[in-house]
């Protein structure tokens, strides 16, 4: 997600606000799908409360697309350095070790030393594990930049058409399996966002078009959920989020592009508060979705989402719960940054970077 990647210290806040909203909808998605609530919804029938929950948690895969589009948009004209990669890797390892150690120290049921040691292997699943896939994808960025800088506009468009046809069009047709994994899909999204950044088409800056398109795609996405639920009710089961259920599905993809373009064209100048919060959104993901143990602890033990479903305050509770988790995770990540990351990279910049540069000069000679 590259939430900490900055081109300059005074970046405009439109994309940073988009980053915050994106993470909130990802947390809301986990609120529904990781809490056991989804099973309850299937047995409760169609009512206002279940429809709210279905819609409330529908946008997680769209959010993943948004984060990768943001990364591609900025990084296609930037460089990956050892420092940037180490920063990303250190943040992942920090939360894996600290959260795992806390569970082990307090002897949380089902958690063991083996699971803690296993968490040190940060690349475990590039099929549908976001953190693993993103870390590997990050290493591909210099090579992707070489590719997109050495092809012309026509070739870039042809590449996009081919990728979107295979991954999105064919990938959204039932009974057709494109064998999609996050790593290859992130590369496709990189081609999309880099094209947006590199070429100046008038449609790219049409604010009204992207606002209307975003509204239409949201309405169509919600209607797709309703249609799948009605089909299940009257005929046979269809997954309610079918057209949003993975990042390459047609509505998850098109909505993420429309929303990205909408926020890209907003005129929100540098806002210190927005940018301060946005710089820790990746930390929110690493904390609240750290492991299966964290999901059990957070959604089932602490928040008791399933138990809250029958409450008259479920609608309000859902929103407050997501916002509270987001805020708490932001605070935790700021503590990590000021107590651990900043001192570590002060040491890195003063000592390690100098030695790495010396080694680099010797290799070049």
C-alpha positions in Angstrom: 0.0 0.0 0.0 3.0 2.2 0.4 1.2 4.4 2.8 4.5 5.9 4.0 5.9 6.6 0.5 6.2 10.3 -0.2 7.3 12.3 -3.1 7.7 15.4 -1.1 6.9 16.6 2.4 4.0 18.8 1.2 2.0 16.4 -0.8 -1.6 17.5 -1.6 -4.2 15.9 0.6 -6.7 14.7 -1.9 -5.1 11.3 -2.4 -4.2 11.1 1.3 -7.9 11.6 2.2 -8.7 8.8 -0.2 -6.2 6.6 1.6 -7.9 7.2 4.9 -11.4 6.5 3.5 -10.0 3.4 1.7 -8.7 2.0 5.0 -12.0 2.6 6.8 -13.9 0.6 4.2 -11.3 -2.2 4.5 -11.8 -2.3 8.3 -15.6 -2.3 7.7 -15.2 -5.3 5.3 -13.3 -7.2 8.0 -16.0 -6.2 10.5 -18.4 -8.3 8.5 -16.4 -11.1 6.9 -13.9 -11.9 9.8 -16.3 -11.7 12.7 -18.6 -14.6 12.0 -21.3 -12.1 11.1 -21.5 -13.3 7.5 -22.8 -16.7 8.6 -25.5 -15.0 10.7 -26.6 -12.9 7.8 -27.2 -15.9 5.7 -29.6 -17.4 8.2 -31.4 -14.1 9.1 -33.1 -13.6 5.7 -33.6 -10.3 3.9 -34.2 -7.4 6.2 -33.0 -3.9 6.8 -30.3 -4.9 9.2 -28.9 -7.7 7.1 -28.9 -5.5 4.0 -27.1 -2.8 5.9 -24.4 -5.3 7.0 -24.0 -6.7 3.5 -23.5 -3.3 2.0 -21.4 -2.1 4.9 -18.8 -4.8 4.4 -18.8 -5.1 0.6 -15.8 -2.9 -0.3 -12.7 -4.6 1.0 -11.4 -5.8 -2.3 -12.2 -2.5 -3.9 -10.1 -0.9 -1.1 -7.1 -3.2 -1.9 -7.3 -2.0 -5.5 -7.4 1.6 -4.4 -4.2 1.2 -2.3 -2.3 -0.4 -5.1 -3.5 2.2 -7.6 -2.2 4.9 -5.2 1.2 3.2 -5.0 1.5 2.8 -8.7 0.5 6.4 -9.4 3.3 7.7 -7.2 6.0 5.1 -7.7 5.9 5.0 -11.5 7.9 8.2 -11.4 10.0 7.5 -8.3 12.7 5.1 -7.4 12.8 2.2 -5.0 15.7 2.5 -2.6 17.0 0.0 0.0 15.9 2.4 2.7 12.3 2.4 1.4 12.2 -1.4 1.2 13.7 -1.8 4.7 11.2 0.7 6.0 8.3 -1.4 4.6 9.8 -4.7 5.8 10.6 -3.4 9.3 7.1 -2.2 9.8 5.7 -5.6 8.8 8.1 -7.5 11.1 7.6 -5.1 14.0 3.9 -5.8 14.2 4.3 -9.5 13.6 6.8 -9.8 16.4 5.2 -7.4 18.9 1.6 -8.6 18.4 2.7 -12.3 18.4 4.8 -11.8 21.5 1.8 -10.2 23.4 -0.4 -13.1 22.5 2.3 -15.6 23.6 3.1 -13.7 26.8 -0.6 -13.7 27.9 -1.1 -17.3 26.7 -3.9 -16.5 24.3 -5.7 -19.8 23.5 -4.4 -21.4 20.3 -1.4 -19.2 20.0 2.1 -20.8 20.3 5.8 -20.1 19.9 5.6 -21.9 16.5 3.1 -19.3 15.2 5.3 -16.5 16.4 8.3 -18.0 14.6 6.2 -18.5 11.5 5.2 -14.9 11.5 8.9 -14.0 10.9 8.5 -15.4 7.4 6.8 -12.4 5.9 6.2 -13.9 2.5 3.9 -16.8 3.0 1.1 -16.4 0.5 1.1 -14.3 -2.7 -2.2 -15.8 -3.9 -4.5 -13.8 -1.6 -2.3 -12.6 1.2 -2.0 -8.8 0.8 1.1 -8.2 2.9 3.1 -11.0 1.3 2.1 -10.1 -2.2 2.6 -6.4 -1.7 6.1 -6.9 -0.3 7.1 -9.0 -3.3 5.3 -6.6 -5.7 7.4 -3.8 -4.3 10.5 -5.5 -5.5 9.1 -5.6 -9.0 8.5 -1.9 -9.2 12.0 -0.9 -10.6 11.6 -3.4 -13.4 8.0 -2.4 -14.1 9.2 1.2 -14.4 11.8 0.2 -16.9 9.1 -1.5 -18.9 6.6 1.3 -18.9 9.3 3.9 -19.8 10.4 1.9 -22.8 7.0 1.4 -24.4 4.9 3.9 -26.2 1.3 5.0 -25.6 -0.1 2.6 -28.1 1.7 -0.4 -26.7 0.7 0.6 -23.2 -3.0 0.7 -24.2 -2.7 -2.6 -25.9 -1.2 -4.1 -22.8 -4.0 -2.7 -20.6 -6.7 -4.0 -22.9 -5.2 -7.5 -22.9 -4.7 -7.6 -19.1 -8.2 -6.2 -18.4 -9.9 -8.5 -20.8 -8.2 -11.6 -19.2 -8.3 -10.6 -15.6 -11.5 -8.5 -15.3 -13.8 -9.5 -18.2 -13.0 -13.3 -18.2 -12.4 -13.2 -14.5 -15.9 -12.0 -13.8 -17.7 -14.7 -15.9 -18.9 -17.6 -13.8 -17.2 -21.0 -14.5 -14.1 -19.3 -16.0 -11.0 -19.5 -13.8 -8.2 -17.1 -14.7 -6.0 -18.3 -11.9 -5.6 -14.8 -10.4 -3.2 -14.1 -7.6 -2.5 -10.8 -5.9 1.1 -10.5 -7.2 0.1 -10.6 -10.9 -3.0 -8.6 -10.3 -1.0 -5.8 -8.5 1.2 -5.6 -11.6 -1.9 -5.2 -13.8 -3.1 -2.3 -11.5 0.4 -0.8 -11.8 0.0 -0.7 -15.5 -3.3 1.1 -15.0 -2.2 3.7 -12.6 1.1 4.4 -14.4 -0.9 5.0 -17.6 -3.0 7.5 -15.8 0.1 9.3 -14.5 2.0 9.3 -17.7 -0.5 10.3 -20.3 -2.7 13.4 -20.3 -6.1 12.6 -21.7 -8.8 15.2 -21.2 -11.2 12.6 -19.7 -8.6 12.0 -16.9 -9.3 15.5 -15.5 -13.0 15.6 -16.0 -14.3 15.9 -12.4 -18.0 15.7 -13.2 -17.5 12.5 -15.3 -15.7 10.7 -12.5 -18.2 11.8 -9.9 -21.1 10.5 -11.9 -19.2 7.3 -12.8 -18.4 6.7 -9.2 -22.1 7.1 -8.2 -23.2 4.8 -11.0 -20.7 2.1 -10.0 -21.6 2.3 -6.4 -25.3 1.9 -7.3 -24.6 -1.0 -9.7 -22.4 -2.7 -7.0 -25.1 -2.5 -4.4 -27.7 -3.7 -7.0 -25.4 -6.7 -7.7 -25.5 -7.6 -4.0 -29.3 -7.4 -4.0 -29.7 -9.4 -7.2 -27.4 -12.2 -5.8 -29.3 -12.3 -2.6 -32.7 -12.4 -4.4 -31.4 -15.2 -6.6 -30.2 -17.1 -3.6 -33.6 -16.6 -1.9 -35.7 -17.8 -4.8 -33.4 -20.2 -6.7 -30.1 -21.4 -5.4 -27.1 -19.9 -3.5 -25.0 -17.2 -5.1 -22.3 -15.5 -3.1 -23.7 -12.0 -2.4 -20.3 -10.3 -3.2 -19.7 -12.3 -6.4 -19.0 -9.2 -8.5 -17.0 -7.6 -5.7 -15.6 -10.8 -4.1 -12.1 -10.5 -5.4 -10.0 -7.6 -6.6 -10.3 -8.4 -10.3 -14.1 -8.7 -10.4 -15.7 -6.1 -12.6 -17.3 -3.9 -10.1 -14.4 -4.0 -7.6 -12.0 -3.0 -10.4 -14.2 -0.3 -12.2 -15.3 1.3 -8.9 -11.8 1.5 -7.6 -10.6 3.2 -10.8 -13.5 5.7 -10.8 -13.0 6.6 -7.1 -9.3 7.0 -7.6 -9.8 9.3 -10.5 -12.5 11.2 -8.5 -10.1 11.9 -5.6 -7.1 12.5 -7.9 -9.0 15.4 -9.4 -10.1 16.9 -6.1 -8.5 20.2 -5.1 -7.5 19.6 -1.5 -4.3 21.4 -0.7 -1.8 20.2 1.8 -3.6 19.5 5.1 -1.3 18.6 8.0 -3.9 16.6 9.9 -5.1 14.5 6.9 -1.5 13.7 5.8 -0.5 12.9 9.4 -3.3 10.3 9.7 -2.9 8.9 6.2 0.8 8.1 6.8 -0.3 5.4 9.3 -3.0 3.7 7.3 -0.8 0.8 6.3 -0.1 0.4 10.0 -3.9 0.1 10.6 -4.0 -2.8 8.2 -1.0 -4.5 9.7 -2.4 -4.3 13.2 -6.1 -5.1 12.9 -5.6 -7.8 10.2 -2.3 -9.2 11.6 -3.3 -12.8 11.9 -6.2 -15.3 12.4 -5.5 -15.0 16.1 -5.9 -11.2 15.9 -9.1 -11.6 14.0 -10.5 -13.9 16.7 -9.4 -11.6 19.5 -10.6 -8.4 17.9 -13.8 -9.2 16.2 -15.1 -12.1 18.3 -13.7 -11.6 21.8 -13.4 -7.8 22.1 -16.1 -6.4 19.8 -18.4 -9.4 19.9 -19.9 -8.5 16.5 -22.2 -11.5 16.3 -23.6 -10.7 19.7 -24.3 -7.1 18.7 -26.3 -8.1 15.7 -29.5 -8.5 17.6 -29.1 -5.2 19.3 -31.2 -2.2 18.5 -28.0 -0.2 18.2 -26.3 -2.4 15.6 -26.3 0.3 12.9 -24.6 2.8 15.2 -22.4 0.2 16.8 -21.0 -1.0 13.4 -19.9 2.5 12.5 -18.5 3.4 15.9 -16.6 0.1 16.1 -14.9 0.6 12.8 -14.0 4.2 13.6 -12.7 3.3 17.0 -10.5 0.5 15.7 -9.2 2.8 13.0 -8.3 5.5 15.6 -6.7 3.1 18.1 -4.6 1.6 15.4 -3.5 5.1 14.2 -2.4 5.9 17.7 -0.5 2.7 18.1 1.3 3.2 14.8 2.3 6.8 15.7 3.8 5.4 18.9 5.8 2.9 16.8 7.0 5.6 14.4 8.2 8.0 17.1 9.6 5.4 19.5 11.1 2.9 17.1 11.1 3.9 13.4 12.5 7.4 13.7 15.4 6.4 16.0 16.2 3.3 13.8 16.4 5.4 10.6 18.4 8.1 12.3 20.9 5.4 13.0 20.5 4.1 9.5 21.0 7.4 7.8 24.1 8.2 10.0 25.9 4.9 9.8 24.3 2.2 7.6 23.6 4.4 4.6 27.2 5.6 4.5 28.6 2.0 4.5 26.1 0.9 1.8 27.1 3.8 -0.4 30.8 2.8 0.0 30.0 -0.8 -0.9 28.0 0.5 -4.0 30.9 2.6 -5.2 33.3 -0.4 -4.9 30.9 -2.6 -6.9 30.5 0.1 -9.6 34.3 0.4 -9.9 
